[in-house]
Amino acid sequence: MKKDIGAHIISKLDLQDIDKILADKLSGSELNTVLLDVFNRRV
């Protein structure tokens, strides 16, 4: 179910491989930095 929701959001944003890029090409600390930046922008 969660995978379906994620796929829907990714296709809605037209970011076809963003989940694979974030998961496979970034280190854990790089991913955390990106996510923290996103959360900071939303507040």
Secondary structure as GFF3:
##gff-version 3
##sequence-region A 1 43
A	DSSP	alpha_helix	2	12	.	.	.	ID=ss1
A	DSSP	alpha_helix	18	24	.	.	.	ID=ss2
A	DSSP	alpha_helix	28	42	.	.	.	ID=ss3
###
